């Protein structure tokens, strides 16, 4: 319960929500706000070593900005960031940077530190507040500000080196909060919040906040929210949902890409009256949040200090240096239905940084998008270019028709036949929920997945017709296989860091070792393709 009078908290929440509604209505497609953001960013960048190196003037227009600053991947900022961590000032952003945030490391497996300036902390604070106020505008309820906001992320602990500190996004979000929010809203207490994500910490949170505790909001990945519900349920499989445990609970903020497989389970675990609320957040910034039904996409934050550009995914090379001349569009130029690589310029000093995410606009006025996957993690065995969201939606649709309950999955390329006449297919690793009534066999599920993908993806259909890709292989694994993978191989975040697909066999080989489908080697033994493949 907050220490301030409830009527005052509600009044301030209503006032700020009304201001946000006015900003959104006045901003329209967000183009003017983006022009303002670019002008402010260029004004700051011009006072840095990076800006002087690129000849970037304070009043640079868009054409000058693009001409003088090339697109870069995040790893290309490494040298500048290392100097900032060593104490150098005015490198990528004016002043000295004392905090650094780790990226998720989903693609490379190795989190990278990025600078968190005072201006980026202000961005986090403003954008996260807007995300919560969008919930108020959606539901008309201000009650979330009268209870505790229980965070279930990777922990707020900071690693200190000299005068600098580093941590994950949860730690930076905590640093960005006002004193009032830390004292009145944030939970768990700092001793628990500093602990890394683990079943032991989840159990401790359940014990610390018993039935009836004034918890009004939960925040975490869908997997973390489900783990909390399971811990609260204990050995009683028929226990009531979390809303029955915490009657004030009304919002569950979830982050993490593509939670489609978990949404039904999440709603059941939360209980009626608890509204799932998606936020698109990354170490680089807070980009968008839900302002309506989930199917309507996420509202892009155009006026919180970030400048966005968009590169059509089909033009983006896989890895390596980015060539000059790539098509790069502003918000005014994007179209619905096309997948783009997200490019951001931030008040943390990242300038024209090509993110690892791919997005697709479902609306341009106002700008709403969905995250379709990661640019480096699409399935592209023979040029079919299938994104993570397509695979997730595909599996969800196939399983829903037959009442199969997938828990987790991963898709990788699989060599059926070696050179000189190589033949590949997609290998699906799928774990179904224990107790699934009509458990399929691998071949049955493979047939349905193949037919559905051929219907949805013309590139895949063409390559199947010409014998360039064979029918998929499905590995149905025992319950707990993916959880064991997360314990063994995942960075902080567990299963939330499992990519639905990779174009290499890193995760597939790790799963093969756990599931013991083969005795070793880089992949399961070659098999002869079916006739006609």
C-alpha positions in Angstrom: 0.0 0.0 0.0 1.3 3.5 -0.9 2.1 5.9 1.9 0.5 8.8 0.0 -3.3 9.4 0.3 -5.2 7.2 -2.2 -7.2 10.1 -3.6 -4.0 12.0 -4.4 -2.4 9.1 -6.1 -5.5 8.5 -8.2 -5.7 12.2 -9.1 -2.1 12.3 -10.2 -2.5 9.1 -12.2 -5.6 10.5 -13.9 -3.8 13.8 -14.7 -0.8 12.1 -16.2 -3.0 9.7 -18.2 -4.9 12.6 -19.6 -1.7 14.3 -20.6 -0.5 11.1 -22.3 -3.9 10.8 -24.2 -3.4 14.4 -25.4 0.2 13.8 -26.5 -0.8 10.7 -28.4 -3.8 12.4 -30.1 -1.7 15.5 -31.0 1.2 13.4 -32.2 -0.7 11.5 -34.8 1.7 9.3 -36.7 4.6 10.6 -34.6 6.6 12.2 -37.5 6.9 15.6 -35.9 8.0 14.1 -32.6 10.7 12.1 -34.5 12.0 15.2 -36.1 12.3 16.9 -32.7 14.0 13.8 -31.3 16.6 13.8 -34.1 17.3 17.5 -33.6 17.9 17.0 -29.8 20.1 13.9 -30.4 22.2 15.6 -33.0 22.7 18.6 -30.7 24.2 16.3 -28.1 26.1 14.1 -30.4 27.9 17.1 -32.0 29.6 17.7 -28.6 31.2 14.3 -28.5 34.2 12.6 -29.9 31.9 10.4 -32.1 30.2 13.5 -33.5 33.4 15.3 -34.3 34.8 12.2 -35.9 31.9 12.1 -38.3 31.6 15.8 -38.8 28.1 15.9 -37.4 26.9 19.5 -36.8 24.5 20.4 -34.0 21.8 21.5 -36.5 22.2 18.5 -38.8 19.1 17.6 -40.9 18.2 14.1 -41.8 20.1 14.0 -45.0 23.3 15.2 -43.4 22.8 12.8 -40.5 22.5 9.9 -42.8 25.3 11.0 -45.1 27.9 11.4 -42.3 27.0 8.6 -39.9 26.9 5.1 -41.4 24.7 2.3 -40.0 26.5 0.1 -37.5 25.8 -3.1 -35.6 26.0 -2.9 -31.8 29.3 -4.8 -31.7 30.9 -2.0 -33.8 30.6 0.4 -30.9 32.7 -1.8 -28.7 35.9 0.3 -28.8 34.1 3.5 -27.8 32.2 1.7 -25.1 35.4 0.3 -23.6 36.9 3.7 -23.4 33.7 5.0 -21.7 33.9 2.2 -19.2 37.6 3.2 -18.5 36.4 6.7 -17.5 36.8 8.7 -20.7 34.3 11.6 -21.1 32.4 12.9 -24.1 33.0 9.8 -26.2 29.6 8.7 -27.5 27.5 11.1 -25.3 28.4 14.3 -23.5 29.8 13.8 -20.0 31.0 10.7 -18.2 29.0 7.5 -18.2 28.9 5.6 -14.9 26.4 2.9 -15.6 26.3 0.1 -18.2 23.5 -2.3 -19.1 24.0 -5.8 -20.4 22.2 -6.9 -23.6 20.3 -10.1 -23.5 22.8 -12.1 -25.5 20.1 -14.2 -27.1 21.9 -14.4 -30.5 25.6 -14.6 -29.5 25.2 -16.2 -26.1 27.4 -13.4 -24.7 25.7 -10.3 -23.1 27.4 -7.0 -24.1 27.6 -3.9 -22.0 26.1 -0.7 -23.4 26.4 2.8 -21.9 23.5 4.1 -19.7 23.8 7.8 -19.4 21.7 10.1 -17.2 19.7 11.0 -20.3 19.1 7.3 -21.1 17.9 6.7 -17.5 15.5 9.6 -17.9 14.3 7.9 -21.1 13.7 4.6 -19.2 11.8 6.4 -16.5 9.6 8.4 -18.9 8.9 5.5 -21.3 8.1 3.0 -18.5 5.7 5.5 -16.9 4.0 5.9 -20.3 3.7 2.1 -20.6 1.9 1.9 -17.3 -0.3 4.9 -18.2 -1.3 3.2 -21.4 -2.8 0.4 -19.2 -4.7 3.1 -17.3 -6.1 4.5 -20.6 -7.0 0.9 -21.8 -8.8 -0.1 -18.6 -9.9 3.2 -17.0 -8.4 1.9 -13.7 -5.8 3.7 -11.6 -5.7 1.0 -8.9 -2.2 -0.3 -10.0 -0.7 2.8 -8.3 -2.2 1.9 -5.0 -0.3 -1.4 -4.5 3.1 -3.1 -5.0 4.6 -3.7 -8.4 6.3 -7.1 -8.0 9.2 -7.5 -10.4 10.4 -11.0 -11.5 13.3 -10.2 -13.8 17.0 -11.1 -13.8 17.8 -9.1 -10.6 18.8 -5.6 -9.8 22.4 -6.4 -8.6 25.1 -4.2 -10.0 28.7 -5.3 -10.7 31.0 -2.5 -9.7 34.4 -1.7 -11.3 36.0 1.5 -10.0 33.5 4.2 -10.4 31.4 2.3 -12.9 28.7 -0.3 -12.4 26.9 -2.7 -14.8 23.8 -4.8 -14.6 20.8 -6.1 -16.6 17.9 -4.0 -17.7 16.0 -4.7 -14.4 18.8 -3.0 -12.5 18.7 0.0 -14.8 15.0 0.2 -14.5 15.4 0.3 -10.7 18.0 3.0 -11.0 15.7 5.1 -13.2 12.8 5.1 -10.6 12.0 8.1 -8.5 12.5 7.8 -4.7 8.7 7.8 -4.3 8.3 4.9 -6.8 11.0 2.9 -5.0 9.5 3.4 -1.6 5.8 3.1 -2.5 5.6 0.8 -5.6 8.6 -1.3 -6.3 8.8 -4.9 -5.0 10.4 -7.2 -3.9 12.6 -5.5 -1.3 16.2 -4.9 -2.4 17.7 -7.9 -0.7 15.4 -10.2 -2.8 15.6 -8.0 -5.9 19.4 -8.3 -6.0 19.3 -12.0 -6.2 19.5 -13.6 -9.6 16.5 -15.3 -11.1 16.1 -18.8 -9.7 13.5 -21.1 -8.3 14.8 -20.3 -4.8 14.2 -16.6 -5.3 10.7 -17.2 -6.7 9.9 -19.3 -3.7 11.2 -16.6 -1.4 9.0 -14.0 -3.2 6.0 -16.2 -2.7 6.8 -16.5 1.0 7.5 -12.7 1.4 4.2 -11.7 -0.2 1.5 -14.1 1.2 -2.2 -14.2 0.4 -3.8 -10.8 0.8 -0.6 -8.8 0.2 -1.3 -5.5 -1.6 0.2 -6.6 -5.0 -1.4 -4.8 -7.9 1.0 -5.4 -10.7 3.4 -8.2 -11.8 6.3 -7.7 -14.2 8.5 -10.2 -16.0 8.7 -12.5 -18.9 5.7 -14.9 -19.4 7.9 -17.8 -18.3 8.8 -16.0 -15.1 5.1 -15.1 -14.4 4.1 -18.8 -14.9 6.9 -19.9 -12.6 5.6 -17.5 -9.9 2.1 -19.0 -10.4 3.5 -22.5 -10.0 5.4 -21.6 -6.9 2.3 -20.0 -5.4 0.2 -23.1 -6.2 2.6 -25.4 -4.5 1.7 -29.1 -4.6 -2.0 -28.3 -5.1 -2.5 -28.5 -8.9 -6.0 -27.2 -8.5 -5.0 -24.1 -6.5 -6.7 -20.8 -7.3 -5.1 -18.3 -9.8 -2.9 -15.4 -8.6 -5.8 -13.0 -8.5 -7.4 -15.1 -5.8 -4.2 -14.9 -3.8 -3.7 -11.1 -4.3 -7.2 -9.6 -4.8 -5.7 -6.2 -5.8 -3.8 -7.7 -8.7 -5.0 -6.2 -12.0 -2.1 -6.0 -14.4 0.7 -8.3 -15.6 3.4 -6.5 -17.6 5.2 -9.0 -19.7 8.3 -8.5 -21.8 10.2 -10.9 -24.0 9.7 -11.7 -27.6 6.8 -13.8 -29.0 5.0 -15.1 -25.9 2.2 -16.6 -28.1 2.6 -20.2 -26.8 2.2 -19.1 -23.2 -0.6 -16.5 -23.4 -3.5 -18.9 -22.7 -1.6 -20.5 -19.8 -0.7 -17.0 -18.6 -4.3 -15.8 -18.5 -5.4 -19.0 -16.7 -2.6 -18.6 -14.1 -3.4 -14.9 -13.5 -7.1 -15.3 -13.3 -10.1 -13.2 -14.5 -9.7 -9.5 -14.1 -5.9 -9.4 -14.5 -5.0 -7.7 -17.8 -1.8 -8.9 -19.6 0.1 -5.8 -20.8 3.0 -6.2 -23.3 6.0 -3.8 -23.3 8.7 -3.9 -26.0 11.8 -3.3 -23.9 15.5 -3.8 -24.6 18.8 -2.7 -23.2 18.9 0.0 -25.9 15.6 1.5 -24.9 11.9 1.1 -24.2 10.3 1.1 -27.7 6.6 0.4 -27.5 3.8 -0.8 -25.4 0.3 -2.2 -25.7 -2.5 0.4 -26.0 -5.3 -1.9 -27.1 -6.0 -5.6 -27.8 -2.8 -7.7 -28.3 -3.7 -8.4 -31.9 -3.6 -4.6 -32.6 0.1 -4.5 -32.0 2.2 -2.2 -29.8 2.1 1.6 -29.9 5.6 2.9 -30.9 6.9 5.5 -28.5 7.9 8.4 -30.8 8.4 11.2 -28.3 10.5 9.7 -25.5 14.0 10.7 -26.9 14.7 7.9 -29.4 15.0 8.3 -33.2 13.9 5.3 -35.3 14.9 4.1 -38.7 13.9 0.9 -40.5 15.8 -1.3 -43.0 13.8 -3.9 -45.0 15.0 -7.2 -43.7 15.4 -8.7 -47.1 18.1 -6.2 -47.8 20.0 -6.8 -44.6 23.1 -9.1 -45.0 23.5 -11.8 -42.4 26.4 -10.8 -40.1 29.5 -8.9 -41.0 29.9 -5.3 -42.0 26.9 -3.4 -43.3 27.4 -2.3 -46.9 26.7 1.4 -47.9 23.6 2.2 -49.8 21.1 0.1 -47.8 17.5 1.3 -48.0 16.8 3.0 -44.7 13.4 4.5 -44.0 12.0 6.9 -41.5 8.7 6.4 -39.7 7.1 8.5 -42.4 8.1 6.1 -45.1 7.4 2.6 -43.6 4.5 0.4 -44.9 2.4 -2.1 -43.1 3.0 -5.8 -43.7 6.8 -5.5 -44.4 9.4 -6.8 -42.0 12.1 -4.2 -41.0 15.3 -4.3 -39.0 15.0 -1.7 -36.3 17.6 1.0 -36.3 17.8 3.4 -33.2 19.7 6.4 -32.2 19.5 6.8 -28.4 20.5 9.2 -25.6 22.9 6.5 -24.5 25.2 7.4 -27.4 24.3 4.6 -29.9 24.0 6.3 -33.2 22.2 4.6 -36.1 22.6 1.2 -34.4 21.0 -1.7 -36.2 19.2 -3.7 -33.6 18.9 -7.4 -33.6 15.1 -7.2 -33.8 12.8 -7.4 -36.8 9.4 -5.6 -36.6 6.3 -5.3 -38.8 3.9 -2.4 -38.7 0.2 -3.3 -38.5 -0.7 0.4 -38.5 1.1 3.7 -39.4 -1.4 6.2 -38.1 -1.0 5.7 -35.2 2.3 3.7 -35.5 1.7 0.2 -34.1 4.0 -2.8 -34.7 4.6 -6.4 -33.7 8.0 -8.0 -33.1 8.4 -10.8 -35.6 11.8 -12.1 -34.4 15.5 -11.4 -34.6 17.3 -10.6 -37.8 20.1 -13.1 -37.1 17.8 -15.9 -36.1 15.5 -16.5 -39.0 15.4 -20.0 -40.5 17.1 -19.8 -43.9 18.3 -23.2 -44.8 17.8 -22.7 -48.6 16.6 -19.1 -48.9 13.2 -19.6 -47.4 13.7 -16.9 -44.8 11.1 -17.9 -42.1 10.9 -15.6 -39.1 10.4 -16.6 -35.5 6.8 -15.3 -35.3 5.8 -17.3 -38.3 7.1 -20.5 -36.7 5.5 -19.8 -33.4 2.1 -18.9 -34.9 2.3 -22.0 -37.1 2.9 -24.4 -34.2 0.3 -22.7 -32.1 -2.3 -23.1 -34.9 -1.5 -26.8 -35.6 -1.5 -27.7 -31.9 -4.7 -25.8 -31.1 -6.7 -27.7 -33.8 -5.9 -31.0 -32.1 -5.8 -29.8 -28.5 -2.0 -30.4 -28.2 -0.3 -28.2 -25.6 3.2 -27.1 -26.5 5.4 -25.9 -23.7 8.5 -24.9 -25.7 10.1 -25.6 -29.1 13.1 -24.9 -31.2 13.7 -25.3 -35.0 17.1 -25.8 -36.6 18.5 -26.9 -40.0 19.2 -30.6 -40.3 21.4 -32.3 -43.0 19.7 -35.4 -44.4 22.3 -36.0 -47.1 25.9 -34.7 -47.3 27.7 -33.1 -50.3 28.1 -33.4 -53.2 24.2 -33.6 -53.3 23.3 -32.1 -50.0 19.7 -32.1 -48.8 18.4 -30.3 -45.7 15.2 -30.0 -43.8 13.9 -28.3 -40.7 14.3 -30.2 -37.4 11.6 -29.3 -34.8 12.3 -29.9 -31.1 9.0 -29.8 -29.3 8.0 -30.4 -25.7 4.3 -31.0 -25.0 2.6 -30.4 -21.7 2.3 -33.5 -19.5 -1.2 -34.9 -19.6 -1.9 -33.8 -23.2 -4.8 -36.1 -24.0 -4.1 -36.9 -27.6 -0.3 -36.9 -27.9 0.8 -37.0 -31.5 3.7 -39.0 -33.0 6.6 -37.1 -34.5 5.7 -38.1 -38.1 2.0 -37.0 -37.7 3.1 -33.6 -36.3 5.7 -33.2 -39.0 3.2 -33.8 -41.7 0.8 -31.1 -40.3 3.7 -28.6 -39.8 4.9 -29.2 -43.3 1.5 -28.7 -44.9 0.8 -25.5 -42.8 4.2 -24.0 -43.6 3.7 -24.7 -47.3 0.4 -22.9 -47.2 1.8 -19.9 -45.3 5.2 -19.4 -46.9 5.5 -19.3 -50.7 9.3 -19.5 -50.6 9.2 -22.7 -48.6 6.5 -24.1 -50.9 8.6 -23.4 -53.9 11.7 -25.1 -52.4 9.7 -28.1 -51.3 8.2 -28.5 -54.9 11.7 -28.4 -56.4 13.2 -30.8 -53.9 15.5 -28.2 -52.3 14.1 -28.8 -48.8 12.8 -32.2 -47.5 9.8 -32.7 -45.2 10.6 -31.7 -41.6 11.8 -34.0 -38.8 10.0 -33.6 -35.4 11.7 -34.6 -32.1 9.1 -34.9 -29.3 11.1 -34.6 -26.1 10.3 -35.6 -22.5 8.8 -33.1 -20.1 11.4 -31.0 -18.5 13.9 -31.2 -21.4 13.7 -27.5 -22.2 13.8 -26.5 -18.5 17.0 -28.5 -18.1 18.4 -26.8 -21.2 17.7 -23.4 -19.6 19.4 -24.4 -16.4 22.5 -25.7 -18.3 22.9 -23.3 -21.2 20.8 -20.1 -20.8 22.0 -16.7 -19.6 19.9 -15.0 -16.9 16.3 -15.2 -18.0 16.1 -18.9 -18.5 13.6 -20.1 -21.1 12.9 -16.5 -22.0 16.3 -16.5 -23.8 15.4 -19.6 -25.9 15.1 -18.5 -29.6 12.3 -20.3 -31.5 14.9 -20.9 -34.3 18.5 -20.6 -35.3 20.1 -21.0 -38.7 22.8 -23.1 -37.0 22.7 -26.1 -34.7 23.9 -24.6 -31.4 20.7 -25.0 -29.5 19.6 -28.2 -31.4 22.9 -30.0 -30.5 22.5 -28.9 -26.9 19.0 -30.3 -26.8 20.2 -33.5 -28.6 22.7 -34.0 -25.8 20.1 -33.6 -23.1 17.4 -35.7 -24.9 20.0 -38.3 -25.8 18.8 -38.7 -29.4 22.3 -39.5 -30.4 25.7 -40.4 -28.9 27.5 -37.2 -29.9 28.7 -35.3 -32.9 27.4 -32.1 -34.5 23.9 -33.5 -35.3 21.9 -36.7 -35.2 23.0 -39.3 -37.7 22.1 -38.8 -41.3 19.1 -40.6 -42.6 17.8 -41.4 -46.1 15.1 -38.9 -47.2 11.7 -40.3 -47.9 10.9 -41.2 -51.5 10.1 -38.2 -53.6 12.1 -35.8 -51.4 
